[in-house]
Amino acid sequence: MNPKIKKINAEYQKNAAKIAELEARQAELTKQRTELENLDIIGLVRGMGLDPDQLAALIHAARPVGQEDVDYGEM
């Protein structure tokens, strides 16, 4: 096989491995960010002393006019 092709194939495989590693890290960072955002939201809700029904009513009242009602059931 042409040595140039071998070199390109080797670099290609190395880059593919780096990309896979970076994608896995990106997914982990996304997960961590979402968890921290959720903790912030929970802290705000608890700080306001709202129970789940009160929170649902507040969110419903703040929803823009014309948005469909969505029933999320009990949490």
Secondary structure, DSSP 8 states (H G I E B T S, - for coil): --HHHHHHHHHHHHHHHHHHHHHHHHHHHHHHHHHHHHHHHHHHHHHHT--HHHHHHHHHHHS-TT---------
